[in-house]
Amino acid sequence: MIGGKRRKSEFGVPFGLIRLSLRAVSTGCESKGAGVLVEDSVDLKLNGKVALVTGSTAGIGFAIAESLAREGAHVYVNGRTQQRVDTAIAAIRSRAAAARVDGIAADFSSSSGAETVIAKLPAVDVLVNNVGIFEPKPFAEIPDADWFRFFEINVMSGVRLSRHYLTGMLKKNWGRILFVSSESAVQIPAEMVHYGMTKTAQIAVARGIAESVAGTGVTSNSILAGPTESEGVGAFVDAMAKQQKKSTAEFEKDFFEHARPSSLLERFATVDEVAAMATYIASELSSATNGAPLRVDGGVIRAIL
């Protein structure tokens, strides 16, 4: 305090808002040495915002939904079945009693999925296009049907939802569109070429949307998640470890030594680490970040830009 007034930085922001708390908070990954620095008083200004997170009954999507709910957003989770949606809602409410969370069951394997969601939720402030599928398969063995199925779910779901919700965002001159992509968009995996193709397409769509809304309060970005310890990846790791007659710890060590040797993290990221980036990008504080592919890849991509 100076002269009875709150002291501000040269940017006009009270120093109390930018002072980092050096305590690590539990993110479910402390055993692996991961912690998160927490701002004492930062308000992400998400209170009352309506957010839809597709594919959010588990993994990265669930972590993003829970994080947004903790920040005060009214979150809609999504999954293919009502049972999984209800389970996710209950889980978020059990962890954050004040959370405002509802859900919509919809399958994005066809256009009817987006139609179902839009009919039940006509407008949102924040759209997180997270739903996606992956499957290791040699390129020569991927049939046309798989290429179309991957593109339909991983790309067209986000295209359809973004196309609809963008109109309302522009009318309010505020909105956030986020595509959860992958480092596989840049480093196409030989074992999942069709998956990598869809992740690259997501980045292109996100950038294209951003170009179309230049000068407005709407932003569109993509997140390039690296190898992450999600439900789907966990099942994949368990299966591969069993197939190779190794423990999961041994498989993870071999994976980062041989399959992802460029990783600076040298472990699977946690879903909470990815969700932290998504939550910031969904907030009002990220207004100067637009059209960007934002890496949460553990340094897997060997590039400075």
ZITA-V534657 format. One line per field, one symbol per residue. ss: DSSP state (H for helix, E for strand, L for the rest). phi: phi as a letter, one per 30 degrees, with the letter a starting at -180 (. if undefined). psi: psi as a letter, one per 20 degrees, with the letter a starting at -180 (. if undefined). Layout:
ss=???
phi=???
psi=???
This chain:
ss=LELLELLELLLLLEHHHHLEEEEELLLLLHHHLLLLEEELLLLLLLLLLEEEELLLLLHHHHHHHHHHHHLLLEEEEEELLHHHHHHHHHHHHHHLLLLEEEEEELLLLLHHHHHHHHHHLLLLLEEEELLLLLLLLLHHHLLHHHHHHHHHHHHHHHHHHHHHHHHHHHHHLLEEEEEEEEHHHLLLLLLLHHHHHHHHHHHHHHHHHHHHLLLLLEEEEEEEELLELLHHHHHHHHHHHHHLLLLHHHHHHHHHHHHLLLLLLLLLELHHHHHHHHHHHHLHHHLLLLLLEEEELLLLLLLLL
phi=.bhicddcddciceeddcdddcddcdbibddcicbbdcddbdcdhcdidcbcbdhbdaideddddddddddjddccdbadbdddddddedddddcbeddcbbabdaccdbdddddddddcbdbbcbbcdceabbadaeedcddeededddddddcdedddddedddedddddhalbcbcdcadddccedddbdddeeddddddddddddeddceicccbbbbccdcebdcdddedddddddddchbddddddddeddcdbdddddhaddddddddddddddddddceccbicdcdbciidddadb
psi=pokjqppqrijjpphhijpppjppqpjjjhhjjprppppgjpoilipiqpppoqlkirbggghgggghhhjiqoporqrhqhghghggghgghhhnhjpopaqppqojirihghggghhhnhqrhpoonhpqqqoppqgijorghhghgghgghghghgggggghhghghhikpqppppnbqiihgnpphimhhghghhghggggggggghikpjajpqorqpnqaoqmrgghghgggghgghjlrrhggggghgihghliiphhkrpqqhhhghgghgghirhikhjopjpoppljjjgomqi.
